[in-house]
């Protein structure tokens, strides 16, 4: 089991306290993503626990793409992975942030 952590600096826009969102399921070739508000000085923190060791560079690339498409601040994203492909990771992250933003606007 590998544990990875990444941080991205968001804009000055703050995503206020909202209901946490959990999407996906940990199973073979899939993952779950939890997004929750946390006051971390405008940063977006991503913590990954994965059964696929040695793919830190791939995770970095997928998360860089995600961060470039979504300017996120004051969020903690927790990922439990069971060998998902980069395309599945990207899809699940987009699904999670979409649901989070929907809850935020409700």
HELIX and SHEET records of a PDB file:
HELIX    1   1 UNK A   56  UNK A   69  1                                  14    
HELIX    2   2 UNK A   86  UNK A  105  1                                  20    
SHEET    1   A 5 UNK A   2  UNK A   9  0                                        
SHEET    2   A 5 UNK A  43  UNK A  50 -1                                        
SHEET    3   A 5 UNK A  75  UNK A  81  1                                        
SHEET    4   A 5 UNK A  31  UNK A  37 -1                                        
SHEET    5   A 5 UNK A  21  UNK A  24 -1                                        
END                                                                             
